[in-house]
């Protein structure tokens, strides 16, 4: 897979996607968004894939935001179309059947914060900064920031961050639930890789169904969410990996989910 703005590396069952526009601090434009969409679509064709790591190139930014130089001249119709593209791509990342880990290596602002929030897990380098500063530009978050931020950190804190445009550092992001953990910059990809390897060792169908249960359950009331979870739990018992996982537990040995 060759892309102009992305680097895609696949090692066994783990893929690493690097947004590669370091001179623009990896800012999101239409081309980058479309390439992200194509990259994740291509990865769907790899049934053995266990996990995806998403990061940015360079030392300054994960993604510093959407490309303001491009947006400045947009009409209202063009801006809405751009926002809908962002929603489509980020929704596809959120719905991707395998876990997606954001390795946040610097600024994750505006569209960058929204992209990180579309991932399942966010590991932040100590120099990472998160924020939705769109009001400083006279606009609001347009790629799902008002939706995902409130679900991660609560409505009140989300409103504070969006209304003020303030940035938070990695430690504060972790404290409020925007990041899962904080590591040194030189350990970021290693930490993300270790988590990806750990996930790859679990039952692949179980991980996929667990992601579905969490993502969909959040949008349901407890009764419907419980019914949905129970249905997916039952579905696990139609799989070979449930038989292997429980047999391995009873035999006191590691489970072999991928035929190793």
C-alpha positions, 0 to 999 in steps of 0.5 A: 500500500503506497500513499502520498501522506501516510506510511503504512507498515504491517508486521505479522498481525499488527499495522502501524499507520503514520501520518507523514506531513511533518512540515505541516505538523501532520495537518489534516486536509482532504487528501490525508482524510481520503488516504486514511479512509482508503488505508483502513479499508485496505486493512479490512481485507486482512482477516489476520490483522489484530491491531492498528497503531496510528501515529504522526511523523516527527517529534512535534505533532500527532496531528496539529489540526485540520489544515487552516490554510485550506479551510480559510477560503472555504464556503459554507457548503465546502466546509460542511462537505469537509466536515462530513468527510471527517465524520465519515473517516473517523466513524470508520476508524471508530467502527473498525473491527480491530482495536486502534491505538493512537500513539500521540507523539505531540500536539493533538489539537482540533482535528488531531484531538478528534482523530485520537478520540476516534481511536480505542486507546490513546497512549500519550508521550509526555510532550503531548498536548490535547485540545479543541481550540476551534473557537479561537478561529471562530468555528466549532469542532467539526469532526466529532469533537463535541460528541466524543469529548463529552463522552470521554471526559463528561459534558461539563469538562468538555464544554470548558475545553471547547468554550475556552479552547484551552490545551491540556498536557498529557498528565491532565489528559490522562487524569480526566480520561482523555488519554489512557497512559503517559510514557516518555517520548522515546518509549511511545511506540514501544509501549503502543507495540507492547499493548498491540502484541498483548491484544493480538494474543487474545481471542480475535473474535472476542476482542472484536465483539467486545469493541462492538459491545462497548461502542454500541452499548454506550448509545443504548439504554441499559436494558437494550445494551444488556440484551445486546451484550448477552447476544454477543456473549452467546455468539462467542460460544459458536466460535472455535476460540471459545472452545480453545480458550476455556479448554486451555484454562482448564488444562492450565496452559496458554490458549492458542487462538491463532494456530501457533 
